[in-house]
């Protein structure tokens, strides 16, 4: 579950802070990243972890990336959801959040905003990740026009493949939907919807 794209971007974030002579920020990033890495490695053999643990990882990741490039984020969970006894595939949400921060918010004209909203919908756990960035189609077109090799390590593609592999073993399948908000909601950004059977 530890993909090279995640490590590549962590190193880029540290380098960015060092280049800005932000020693305090670089030290805080290194300290927080080492804790996050330990969490990831600890759960690397587990397909599922508690929602509470997954969200703790996600909050820590957002805090780290906000050191490099500030953005507003909220992580909301429905009040009636028991996060300690609800299980989700480990590190499933992080690559989609990472994509919003590193690609969706690239050259963002206004204040970047990210929202994670998790609630029960019927027998599914519905996880929505929304941003007000440039949108998935614009981001993909921009990446294709550069020589940067990071798209080859695209975390979203790895997560989609992971969902496919998990679904081979599940009777009720995890579903994934990627929405360009400009087309469906007439406002810029991307919305990721993941439905996880419970």
Backbone as ProteinMPNN parsed JSONL, in Angstrom:
{"seq_chain_A": "XXXXXXXXXXXXXXXXXXXXXXXXXXXXXXXXXXXXXXXXXXXXXXXXXXXXXXXXXXXXXXXXXXXXXXXXXXXXXXXXXXXXXXXXXXXXXXXXXXXXXXXXXXXXXXXXXXXXXXXXXXXXXXXXXXXXXXXXXXXXXXXXXXXXXXXXXXXXXXXXXXXXXXXXXXXXXXXXXXXXXXXXXXXXXXXXXXXXXX", "coords_chain_A": {"N_chain_A": [[0.797, -1.205, 0.0], [2.16, 1.138, 0.237], [2.962, 3.453, -1.929], [5.22, 4.467, -4.589], [4.727, 7.006, -5.598], [3.701, 8.48, -3.474], [5.958, 8.667, -1.773], [7.702, 10.033, -3.467], [6.439, 12.549, -3.723], [6.495, 13.386, -1.069], [9.239, 13.768, -0.623], [9.625, 15.823, -2.466], [8.118, 17.824, -1.266], [9.565, 18.284, 1.106], [11.96, 19.188, -0.013], [11.048, 21.537, -1.201], [10.413, 23.105, 1.065], [12.963, 23.315, 2.236], [14.323, 24.696, 0.204], [13.085, 27.134, 0.436], [14.212, 28.048, 2.673], [12.898, 27.409, 4.994], [13.39, 26.235, 7.752], [12.166, 25.425, 10.13], [9.644, 24.572, 9.208], [10.475, 22.471, 7.521], [11.628, 20.72, 9.369], [9.378, 20.116, 10.956], [7.829, 18.896, 9.021], [9.412, 16.635, 8.391], [9.384, 15.311, 10.867], [6.61, 14.822, 11.228], [6.118, 13.33, 8.907], [7.675, 11.053, 9.32], [6.283, 9.87, 11.42], [3.838, 9.363, 10.153], [4.701, 7.591, 8.188], [5.508, 5.416, 9.756], [3.009, 4.621, 10.728], [1.804, 3.817, 8.315], [3.471, 1.699, 7.475], [3.099, -0.019, 9.631], [0.462, -0.804, 9.247], [0.632, -2.049, 6.837], [0.309, -4.723, 6.173], [-2.332, -5.168, 6.49], [-5.497, -5.396, 5.047], [-7.782, -4.015, 5.777], [-8.587, -1.346, 8.017], [-9.625, 0.489, 10.985], [-12.037, 3.11, 10.533], [-11.489, 5.336, 12.06], [-8.693, 5.21, 12.397], [-7.875, 5.457, 9.736], [-8.774, 8.049, 9.132], [-7.269, 9.513, 10.926], [-4.713, 9.211, 9.834], [-5.182, 10.55, 7.441], [-5.757, 13.183, 8.249], [-3.28, 13.859, 9.345], [-1.672, 13.735, 7.081], [-2.77, 15.846, 5.536], [-2.174, 18.023, 7.185], [0.616, 18.011, 6.985], [1.038, 18.55, 4.219], [-0.071, 21.061, 4.07], [1.872, 22.603, 5.237], [3.739, 22.911, 3.257], [2.355, 24.114, 1.109], [-0.15, 26.213, 1.727], [-3.594, 25.378, 2.302], [-7.154, 25.188, 2.605], [-8.894, 22.839, 4.54], [-11.404, 20.418, 5.346], [-12.552, 17.699, 7.274], [-15.185, 15.771, 7.552], [-17.446, 13.77, 9.403], [-20.365, 11.838, 9.581], [-22.509, 12.189, 12.402], [-23.763, 9.938, 13.439], [-22.14, 7.832, 12.852], [-20.058, 5.187, 13.726], [-16.871, 5.463, 14.155], [-14.887, 3.902, 15.212], [-15.628, 1.27, 15.014], [-16.143, 0.86, 12.383], [-14.924, -0.349, 9.371], [-12.462, 0.23, 6.83], [-10.728, -0.044, 3.66], [-7.239, 0.169, 4.078], [-5.398, 3.214, 3.727], [-6.851, 4.054, 1.5], [-8.17, 6.419, 0.848], [-6.266, 8.448, 0.91], [-4.561, 8.724, -1.518], [-6.332, 10.017, -3.295], [-6.874, 12.411, -2.033], [-4.286, 13.387, -2.016], [-3.907, 13.718, -4.776], [-5.696, 15.822, -5.317], [-4.502, 17.912, -3.873], [-1.881, 18.135, -4.956], [-2.171, 18.2, -7.733], [-4.764, 19.126, -8.504], [-4.828, 21.613, -7.199], [-2.777, 22.944, -8.338], [-1.381, 25.868, -9.615], [-3.607, 27.291, -8.772], [-6.101, 29.79, -8.875], [-7.545, 30.997, -6.781], [-8.371, 30.788, -3.211], [-7.462, 27.574, -2.256], [-9.565, 24.787, -1.57], [-10.469, 21.898, 0.232], [-12.59, 19.161, 0.827], [-13.625, 16.492, 2.809], [-16.116, 14.166, 3.163], [-17.881, 11.902, 5.0], [-20.255, 9.414, 5.299], [-23.083, 7.312, 6.08], [-24.856, 5.585, 3.611], [-27.577, 3.959, 2.902], [-26.66, 0.618, 2.79], [-24.062, 1.155, 2.408], [-20.867, 2.662, 3.048], [-20.283, 5.896, 2.389], [-17.886, 7.797, 0.877], [-16.825, 10.94, 0.171], [-14.725, 13.027, -1.641], [-13.947, 16.214, -2.234], [-12.834, 18.966, -4.192], [-11.918, 22.356, -5.072], [-10.354, 22.765, -7.248], [-8.598, 22.746, -10.441], [-9.916, 20.788, -11.828], [-10.407, 17.416, -12.975], [-10.046, 16.723, -15.71], [-8.721, 18.926, -16.846], [-6.411, 18.889, -15.291], [-5.269, 16.408, -16.006], [-4.747, 16.878, -18.703], [-2.85, 18.886, -18.494], [-0.754, 17.517, -17.213], [-0.035, 15.695, -19.206], [1.165, 17.368, -20.994], [3.621, 17.978, -19.995], [7.027, 17.073, -19.161], [7.366, 15.777, -16.858], [7.884, 12.949, -14.769], [6.199, 12.094, -12.803], [3.367, 11.562, -13.271], [3.433, 8.926, -14.2], [3.568, 7.498, -11.942], [1.163, 7.641, -10.788], [-0.948, 8.082, -8.071], [-3.73, 7.812, -7.965], [-4.345, 6.012, -10.004], [-3.133, 3.719, -9.032], [-4.678, 3.308, -6.759], [-7.19, 2.829, -7.876], [-6.655, 0.426, -9.139], [-6.139, -1.095, -6.903], [-8.669, -1.16, -5.711], [-9.968, -2.652, -7.667], [-8.66, -5.118, -7.351], [-9.338, -5.759, -4.707], [-12.072, -6.051, -5.046], [-12.24, -8.425, -6.427], [-12.311, -10.304, -4.474], [-14.508, -9.736, -2.998], [-17.981, -10.059, -2.26], [-19.939, -8.068, -2.338], [-19.34, -5.196, -4.109], [-16.828, -2.606, -4.021], [-17.389, 0.66, -5.113], [-16.314, 3.198, -7.399], [-16.317, 6.569, -8.33], [-15.421, 9.208, -10.431], [-15.734, 12.575, -10.736], [-15.926, 15.385, -12.791], [-16.385, 18.472, -11.666], [-16.979, 20.793, -12.999], [-18.442, 20.063, -15.201], [-20.692, 18.754, -14.114], [-21.614, 20.293, -11.956], [-21.221, 22.903, -12.57], [-19.11, 24.349, -11.527], [-15.641, 24.808, -10.774], [-13.392, 22.038, -10.181], [-12.972, 18.747, -8.64], [-14.779, 15.809, -7.814], [-14.624, 12.968, -5.892], [-16.155, 9.892, -5.417], [-16.541, 7.255, -3.3], [-17.959, 4.228, -2.635], [-18.315, 2.002, -0.065], [-19.165, -1.191, 0.711], [-20.828, -2.303, 3.68]], "CA_chain_A": [[0.0, 0.0, 0.0], [3.047, 2.286, 0.21], [3.307, 3.579, -3.335], [6.357, 5.369, -4.82], [4.234, 8.361, -5.843], [3.576, 9.095, -2.16], [7.309, 8.985, -1.324], [8.225, 11.047, -4.394], [5.875, 13.847, -3.395], [6.972, 13.767, 0.258], [10.583, 14.31, -0.811], [9.476, 17.112, -3.149], [7.625, 18.783, -0.269], [10.693, 18.614, 1.981], [12.886, 19.994, -0.802], [10.443, 22.857, -1.363], [10.58, 23.824, 2.327], [14.388, 23.603, 2.378], [14.665, 25.738, -0.773], [12.541, 28.404, 0.939], [14.904, 28.28, 3.948], [11.939, 27.233, 6.09], [13.96, 25.124, 8.52], [11.161, 24.953, 11.079], [8.655, 23.815, 8.443], [11.099, 21.226, 7.053], [11.766, 19.83, 10.532], [8.036, 19.655, 11.318], [7.397, 17.958, 7.983], [10.152, 15.386, 8.566], [8.887, 14.646, 12.078], [5.259, 14.325, 10.951], [6.17, 12.314, 7.862], [8.196, 9.815, 9.901], [5.182, 9.259, 12.177], [2.879, 8.845, 9.181], [5.317, 6.431, 7.548], [5.429, 4.306, 10.698], [1.619, 4.16, 10.708], [1.556, 3.127, 7.046], [4.193, 0.428, 7.502], [2.462, -0.866, 10.645], [-0.783, -1.346, 8.706], [0.865, -2.462, 5.452], [-0.139, -6.097, 5.955], [-3.765, -5.233, 6.737], [-6.35, -4.853, 3.99], [-8.761, -3.107, 6.37], [-8.336, -0.76, 9.334], [-10.794, 1.25, 11.429], [-12.2, 4.428, 9.92], [-10.823, 6.298, 12.934], [-7.272, 5.189, 12.064], [-7.72, 5.988, 8.382], [-8.959, 9.5, 9.171], [-6.114, 10.069, 11.629], [-3.656, 9.272, 8.824], [-5.557, 11.552, 6.455], [-5.569, 14.508, 8.867], [-1.848, 14.104, 9.469], [-1.159, 14.005, 5.74], [-3.205, 17.195, 5.158], [-1.385, 18.974, 7.984], [1.958, 18.057, 6.419], [1.035, 19.217, 2.925], [-0.4, 22.475, 4.29], [3.125, 23.268, 5.564], [4.417, 23.237, 1.995], [1.516, 25.039, 0.345], [-1.373, 26.294, 2.539], [-4.916, 25.2, 1.723], [-8.181, 24.965, 3.619], [-9.473, 21.504, 4.433], [-12.294, 19.935, 6.392], [-12.852, 16.27, 7.235], [-16.438, 15.654, 8.3], [-18.009, 12.426, 9.523], [-21.727, 11.871, 10.119], [-22.508, 11.982, 13.848], [-24.249, 8.603, 13.814], [-21.201, 6.828, 12.355], [-19.111, 4.707, 14.727], [-15.602, 5.411, 13.422], [-14.003, 2.896, 15.81], [-16.088, -0.064, 14.622], [-16.361, 0.841, 10.942], [-13.652, -0.662, 8.735], [-12.263, 0.652, 5.445], [-9.404, -0.434, 3.162], [-6.232, 1.102, 4.576], [-4.802, 4.166, 2.79], [-7.633, 4.118, 0.267], [-8.58, 7.791, 0.564], [-5.125, 9.365, 0.835], [-4.104, 9.079, -2.864], [-7.257, 10.955, -3.939], [-6.593, 13.696, -1.38], [-2.975, 13.784, -2.546], [-4.085, 14.188, -6.149], [-6.343, 17.136, -5.256], [-3.552, 18.896, -3.363], [-0.692, 18.3, -5.793], [-2.51, 18.436, -9.125], [-5.944, 19.967, -8.617], [-4.563, 22.957, -6.706], [-1.636, 23.531, -9.054], [-1.708, 27.146, -10.268], [-4.984, 27.633, -8.395], [-6.22, 31.25, -8.828], [-8.158, 31.456, -5.543], [-8.015, 29.966, -2.044], [-7.792, 26.159, -2.471], [-10.368, 24.174, -0.513], [-10.664, 20.453, 0.135], [-13.564, 18.672, 1.798], [-13.878, 15.044, 2.88], [-17.407, 13.975, 3.828], [-18.103, 10.464, 5.118], [-21.544, 9.133, 5.925], [-23.723, 6.061, 5.687], [-25.933, 5.712, 2.63], [-28.07, 2.593, 2.784], [-25.711, -0.339, 3.357], [-22.721, 1.553, 1.992], [-20.173, 3.807, 3.601], [-20.046, 6.786, 1.244], [-16.77, 8.711, 1.106], [-16.748, 11.951, -0.88], [-13.566, 13.914, -1.572], [-14.247, 17.294, -3.177], [-11.937, 20.119, -4.186], [-12.308, 23.437, -5.98], [-9.195, 22.968, -8.117], [-8.784, 22.949, -11.864], [-10.727, 19.726, -12.422], [-9.622, 16.245, -13.354], [-9.694, 16.726, -17.138], [-7.702, 19.958, -17.045], [-5.193, 18.421, -14.637], [-4.684, 15.344, -16.826], [-4.226, 17.494, -19.926], [-1.641, 19.61, -18.109], [0.304, 16.547, -16.953], [0.402, 15.109, -20.478], [1.941, 18.353, -21.739], [4.912, 18.173, -19.335], [7.955, 15.93, -19.204], [7.469, 15.258, -15.487], [7.59, 11.515, -14.755], [5.296, 11.766, -11.696], [2.115, 10.914, -13.669], [3.614, 7.483, -14.377], [3.44, 6.902, -10.615], [-0.068, 8.287, -10.342], [-1.566, 7.392, -6.949], [-5.132, 7.483, -8.248], [-4.374, 4.786, -10.812], [-2.799, 2.608, -8.146], [-5.829, 3.062, -5.885], [-8.239, 2.207, -8.682], [-6.251, -0.968, -9.324], [-6.32, -1.757, -5.616], [-10.103, -1.412, -5.575], [-10.287, -3.766, -8.566], [-8.159, -6.354, -6.752], [-10.176, -6.043, -3.541], [-13.39, -6.485, -5.523], [-12.166, -9.82, -6.863], [-12.55, -11.151, -3.311], [-15.7, -9.277, -2.29], [-19.287, -10.344, -2.868], [-20.465, -6.738, -2.628], [-18.182, -4.498, -4.649], [-16.547, -1.195, -3.783], [-17.548, 1.426, -6.349], [-15.544, 4.435, -7.491], [-16.785, 7.506, -9.344], [-14.623, 10.431, -10.52], [-16.621, 13.553, -11.362], [-15.428, 16.729, -13.059], [-17.462, 19.31, -11.139], [-17.327, 21.831, -13.972], [-19.459, 19.507, -16.084], [-21.914, 18.343, -13.41], [-22.064, 21.27, -10.967], [-20.947, 24.241, -13.095], [-18.071, 25.018, -10.755], [-14.393, 24.056, -10.971], [-13.0, 21.07, -9.169], [-13.19, 17.31, -8.826], [-15.41, 15.1, -6.713], [-14.405, 11.523, -5.885], [-17.132, 9.214, -4.576], [-16.214, 5.843, -3.083], [-18.959, 3.529, -1.836], [-17.726, 0.8, 0.504], [-20.202, -2.003, 1.351], [-20.611, -2.599, 5.092]], "C_chain_A": [[0.841, 1.271, 0.0], [3.517, 2.464, -1.223], [4.402, 4.618, -3.539], [5.934, 6.805, -5.075], [4.142, 9.137, -4.537], [4.947, 9.534, -1.653], [7.924, 10.093, -2.176], [7.726, 12.432, -3.999], [6.286, 14.319, -2.004], [8.364, 14.381, 0.162], [10.538, 15.668, -1.498], [9.007, 18.193, -2.185], [8.747, 19.23, 0.663], [11.674, 19.514, 1.246], [12.363, 21.413, -0.983], [10.622, 23.707, -0.109], [12.036, 24.209, 2.557], [14.801, 24.735, 1.445], [14.156, 27.115, -0.352], [13.204, 28.814, 2.25], [13.949, 28.219, 5.136], [12.39, 26.018, 6.902], [12.95, 24.54, 9.495], [10.116, 24.094, 10.37], [9.215, 22.476, 7.979], [11.237, 20.228, 8.199], [10.416, 19.268, 10.954], [7.528, 18.643, 10.302], [8.093, 16.61, 8.171], [9.649, 14.601, 9.77], [7.507, 14.038, 11.83], [5.261, 13.211, 9.925], [6.691, 10.996, 8.412], [7.12, 9.101, 10.71], [4.164, 8.63, 11.228], [3.421, 7.587, 8.51], [5.275, 5.209, 8.46], [4.022, 3.728, 10.749], [1.343, 3.321, 9.455], [2.22, 1.748, 7.047], [3.575, -0.545, 8.499], [1.21, -1.546, 10.091], [-0.608, -1.947, 7.301], [0.384, -3.874, 5.151], [-1.646, -6.257, 6.136], [-4.541, -4.648, 5.557], [-7.299, -3.802, 4.544], [-8.272, -2.611, 7.728], [-9.581, 0.015, 9.744], [-10.835, 2.605, 10.715], [-11.493, 5.489, 10.747], [-9.33, 6.368, 12.618], [-7.023, 5.788, 10.688], [-7.83, 7.507, 8.377], [-7.819, 10.185, 9.919], [-4.936, 10.221, 10.673], [-3.934, 10.413, 7.846], [-5.357, 12.968, 7.002], [-4.083, 14.85, 8.971], [-1.236, 14.434, 8.114], [-1.533, 15.431, 5.302], [-2.417, 18.261, 5.913], [0.022, 19.125, 7.411], [1.97, 18.846, 5.113], [0.691, 20.699, 3.036], [0.836, 23.273, 4.718], [3.816, 23.742, 4.291], [3.663, 24.296, 1.216], [0.153, 25.114, 1.028], [-2.652, 26.098, 1.722], [-5.887, 24.936, 2.865], [-8.752, 23.565, 3.442], [-10.365, 21.205, 5.624], [-12.524, 18.447, 6.176], [-14.048, 16.057, 8.145], [-16.946, 14.215, 8.267], [-19.396, 12.552, 10.136], [-21.708, 11.475, 11.588], [-22.917, 10.566, 14.253], [-23.314, 7.479, 13.373], [-20.195, 6.472, 13.449], [-17.76, 4.488, 14.045], [-14.668, 4.331, 13.969], [-14.378, 1.477, 15.372], [-16.505, -0.147, 13.159], [-15.018, 0.63, 10.267], [-13.64, -0.231, 7.266], [-10.92, 0.109, 4.971], [-8.365, 0.613, 3.561], [-5.627, 1.934, 3.449], [-5.542, 4.237, 1.461], [-7.935, 5.56, -0.123], [-7.396, 8.71, 0.287], [-4.669, 9.689, -0.591], [-5.026, 10.065, -3.584], [-7.126, 12.349, -3.334], [-5.271, 14.248, -1.903], [-3.108, 14.357, -3.952], [-4.712, 15.581, -6.182], [-5.338, 18.211, -4.867], [-2.45, 19.187, -4.383], [-1.004, 18.61, -7.252], [-3.708, 19.369, -9.286], [-5.68, 21.402, -8.23], [-3.376, 23.619, -7.394], [-2.096, 24.765, -9.824], [-3.147, 27.562, -9.987], [-5.111, 29.142, -8.22], [-6.754, 31.79, -7.503], [-7.734, 30.612, -4.37], [-8.423, 28.511, -2.251], [-8.524, 25.57, -1.272], [-10.585, 22.695, -0.808], [-11.657, 20.03, 1.207], [-13.705, 17.16, 1.683], [-15.137, 14.864, 3.723], [-17.724, 12.488, 3.808], [-19.384, 10.203, 5.884], [-22.08, 7.795, 5.416], [-24.815, 6.354, 4.686], [-26.436, 4.303, 2.313], [-27.114, 1.65, 3.483], [-24.276, -0.023, 2.975], [-22.175, 2.674, 2.862], [-19.778, 4.678, 2.412], [-18.96, 7.804, 1.617], [-16.667, 9.659, -0.088], [-15.55, 12.856, -0.624], [-13.756, 14.973, -2.647], [-13.217, 18.41, -3.054], [-12.453, 21.165, -5.168], [-11.161, 23.789, -6.92], [-9.564, 23.055, -9.581], [-9.624, 21.858, -12.536], [-9.864, 18.626, -12.986], [-9.18, 16.276, -14.819], [-8.6, 17.742, -17.435], [-6.37, 19.53, -16.459], [-4.495, 17.353, -15.468], [-4.071, 15.9, -18.105], [-2.92, 18.225, -19.642], [-0.488, 18.656, -17.878], [0.841, 15.949, -18.243], [1.3, 16.061, -21.253], [3.308, 18.617, -21.128], [5.747, 16.921, -19.448], [8.117, 15.299, -17.831], [7.079, 13.784, -15.459], [6.607, 11.138, -13.666], [3.988, 11.132, -12.145], [2.235, 9.411, -13.861], [3.444, 6.743, -13.057], [2.136, 7.328, -9.972], [-0.779, 7.471, -9.266], [-3.0, 6.99, -7.196], [-5.241, 6.192, -9.047], [-4.08, 3.564, -9.958], [-3.968, 2.273, -7.231], [-6.971, 2.398, -6.638], [-7.931, 0.732, -8.917], [-6.425, -1.744, -8.023], [-7.779, -2.084, -5.366], [-10.505, -2.6, -6.442], [-9.865, -5.092, -7.958], [-8.968, -6.742, -5.514], [-11.523, -6.613, -3.974], [-13.396, -7.919, -6.035], [-12.507, -10.77, -5.729], [-13.846, -10.808, -2.584], [-16.975, -9.654, -3.022], [-19.971, -9.035, -3.251], [-19.287, -5.831, -2.955], [-18.078, -3.05, -4.165], [-16.695, -0.469, -5.116], [-16.791, 2.743, -6.259], [-16.103, 5.292, -8.621], [-15.938, 8.77, -9.274], [-15.416, 11.439, -11.347], [-15.881, 14.868, -11.576], [-16.553, 17.7, -12.714], [-17.885, 20.412, -12.115], [-18.442, 21.357, -14.89], [-20.781, 19.246, -15.357], [-22.473, 19.408, -12.483], [-21.811, 22.713, -11.379], [-20.019, 25.045, -12.192], [-16.809, 24.178, -10.847], [-14.14, 23.061, -9.848], [-13.313, 19.638, -9.549], [-13.884, 16.757, -7.595], [-15.192, 13.608, -6.896], [-15.441, 10.909, -4.951], [-16.759, 7.73, -4.518], [-17.285, 5.256, -2.174], [-18.375, 2.19, -1.39], [-18.822, 0.002, 1.205], [-19.838, -2.329, 2.796], [-21.331, -3.88, 5.505]], "O_chain_A": [[0.312, 2.363, -0.211], [4.374, 1.715, -1.692], [4.512, 5.556, -2.75], [6.697, 7.731, -4.801], [4.469, 10.323, -4.496], [5.092, 10.65, -1.154], [8.59, 10.987, -1.654], [8.506, 13.383, -3.946], [6.414, 15.521, -1.775], [8.638, 15.401, 0.794], [11.314, 16.563, -1.162], [9.442, 19.341, -2.272], [8.865, 20.415, 0.974], [12.167, 20.491, 1.811], [13.128, 22.377, -0.928], [10.944, 24.892, -0.201], [12.315, 25.314, 3.023], [15.542, 25.632, 1.846], [14.724, 28.138, -0.734], [12.812, 29.805, 2.867], [14.157, 28.886, 6.15], [11.849, 24.921, 6.76], [12.875, 23.324, 9.674], [9.743, 23.026, 10.857], [8.522, 21.46, 8.031], [10.993, 19.034, 8.023], [10.308, 18.085, 11.275], [6.882, 17.659, 10.66], [7.447, 15.563, 8.119], [9.505, 13.38, 9.709], [7.26, 12.883, 12.178], [4.499, 12.252, 10.046], [6.211, 9.932, 8.022], [7.043, 7.873, 10.695], [3.686, 7.519, 11.457], [2.681, 6.628, 8.29], [5.034, 4.095, 7.997], [3.844, 2.511, 10.806], [0.73, 2.256, 9.529], [1.602, 0.753, 6.666], [3.529, -1.749, 8.251], [0.924, -2.701, 10.409], [-1.591, -2.311, 6.655], [0.084, -4.194, 4.001], [-2.18, -7.351, 5.959], [-4.266, -3.53, 5.123], [-7.594, -2.812, 3.874], [-7.635, -3.343, 8.484], [-10.497, 0.183, 8.939], [-9.801, 3.162, 10.345], [-10.952, 6.445, 10.192], [-8.758, 7.457, 12.574], [-6.068, 6.541, 10.498], [-7.061, 8.181, 7.691], [-7.443, 11.309, 9.586], [-4.24, 11.236, 10.696], [-3.023, 11.152, 7.47], [-4.849, 13.844, 6.302], [-3.678, 15.985, 8.717], [-0.379, 15.311, 8.012], [-0.693, 16.144, 4.753], [-2.037, 19.282, 5.339], [0.559, 20.232, 7.356], [2.82, 19.716, 4.922], [1.107, 21.501, 2.201], [0.851, 24.496, 4.578], [4.399, 24.825, 4.249], [4.252, 25.258, 0.723], [-0.632, 24.171, 0.922], [-2.77, 26.59, 0.6], [-5.49, 24.515, 3.951], [-9.059, 23.152, 2.324], [-10.128, 21.661, 6.742], [-12.673, 17.988, 5.044], [-13.934, 16.153, 9.367], [-16.884, 13.539, 7.24], [-19.584, 13.291, 11.102], [-20.995, 10.553, 11.984], [-22.474, 10.055, 15.282], [-23.654, 6.303, 13.505], [-19.558, 7.354, 14.026], [-17.534, 3.446, 13.429], [-13.756, 3.89, 13.268], [-13.528, 0.586, 15.363], [-17.146, -1.112, 12.745], [-14.064, 1.354, 10.555], [-14.647, -0.311, 6.563], [-10.052, -0.173, 5.796], [-8.594, 1.812, 3.396], [-5.374, 1.427, 2.356], [-4.93, 4.454, 0.415], [-7.954, 5.885, -1.311], [-7.517, 9.654, -0.493], [-4.405, 10.859, -0.866], [-4.559, 10.864, -4.396], [-7.251, 13.351, -4.039], [-5.16, 15.438, -2.195], [-2.487, 15.369, -4.275], [-4.308, 16.426, -6.981], [-5.319, 19.292, -5.455], [-2.126, 20.346, -4.641], [-0.186, 19.221, -7.939], [-3.678, 20.29, -10.101], [-6.227, 22.322, -8.839], [-3.015, 24.747, -7.057], [-3.066, 24.719, -10.581], [-3.824, 28.117, -10.853], [-4.317, 29.736, -7.491], [-6.448, 32.925, -7.136], [-6.825, 29.793, -4.501], [-9.611, 28.228, -2.407], [-8.163, 25.813, -0.121], [-10.847, 22.3, -1.944], [-11.581, 20.478, 2.351], [-13.881, 16.623, 0.589], [-15.214, 15.346, 4.853], [-17.825, 11.88, 2.742], [-19.573, 10.713, 6.989], [-21.577, 7.235, 4.442], [-25.615, 7.269, 4.884], [-25.809, 3.557, 1.56], [-26.788, 1.856, 4.652], [-23.377, -0.835, 3.191], [-22.922, 3.523, 3.349], [-19.029, 4.245, 1.537], [-19.118, 8.573, 2.566], [-16.448, 9.225, -1.218], [-15.383, 13.386, 0.475], [-13.73, 14.663, -3.838], [-12.783, 18.754, -1.955], [-13.322, 20.881, -5.993], [-11.006, 24.937, -7.336], [-10.694, 23.394, -9.93], [-10.001, 22.002, -13.699], [-8.737, 18.86, -13.421], [-8.052, 15.892, -15.13], [-7.665, 17.458, -18.184], [-5.319, 19.775, -17.052], [-3.274, 17.381, -15.622], [-3.009, 15.453, -18.54], [-1.994, 18.19, -20.451], [0.637, 18.935, -18.291], [2.044, 15.719, -18.365], [2.107, 15.626, -22.075], [4.084, 19.399, -21.677], [5.247, 15.848, -19.785], [8.92, 14.382, -17.66], [6.069, 13.398, -16.047], [6.203, 9.978, -13.589], [3.511, 10.223, -11.465], [1.251, 8.689, -13.703], [3.21, 5.534, -13.032], [2.024, 7.369, -8.747], [-1.167, 6.326, -9.497], [-3.453, 5.955, -6.706], [-6.126, 5.374, -8.797], [-4.691, 2.509, -10.129], [-4.228, 1.103, -6.952], [-7.641, 1.511, -6.108], [-8.83, -0.109, -8.898], [-6.811, -2.913, -8.039], [-8.098, -3.162, -4.864], [-11.284, -3.452, -6.016], [-10.602, -6.076, -8.029], [-9.25, -7.921, -5.3], [-12.049, -7.537, -3.352], [-14.446, -8.56, -6.073], [-12.937, -11.899, -5.964], [-14.24, -11.513, -1.654], [-17.045, -9.579, -4.249], [-20.514, -8.905, -4.348], [-18.348, -5.715, -2.168], [-19.079, -2.371, -3.935], [-16.184, -0.932, -6.135], [-16.648, 3.324, -5.183], [-16.333, 4.806, -9.728], [-15.753, 9.341, -8.2], [-15.731, 11.19, -12.511], [-15.278, 15.404, -10.646], [-17.57, 17.737, -13.406], [-19.013, 20.901, -12.06], [-19.287, 22.146, -15.311], [-21.856, 19.486, -15.906], [-23.679, 19.438, -12.239], [-22.141, 23.642, -10.641], [-20.128, 26.268, -12.103], [-16.892, 22.957, -10.983], [-14.611, 23.227, -8.723], [-13.844, 19.356, -10.623], [-13.612, 17.181, -6.472], [-15.538, 13.048, -7.936], [-15.59, 11.356, -3.814], [-16.674, 7.05, -5.541], [-17.489, 5.74, -1.061], [-17.991, 1.357, -2.212], [-19.365, 0.47, 2.205], [-18.676, -2.598, 3.101], [-21.257, -4.283, 6.666]]}, "name": "protein", "num_of_chains": 1, "seq": "XXXXXXXXXXXXXXXXXXXXXXXXXXXXXXXXXXXXXXXXXXXXXXXXXXXXXXXXXXXXXXXXXXXXXXXXXXXXXXXXXXXXXXXXXXXXXXXXXXXXXXXXXXXXXXXXXXXXXXXXXXXXXXXXXXXXXXXXXXXXXXXXXXXXXXXXXXXXXXXXXXXXXXXXXXXXXXXXXXXXXXXXXXXXXXXXXXXXXX"}
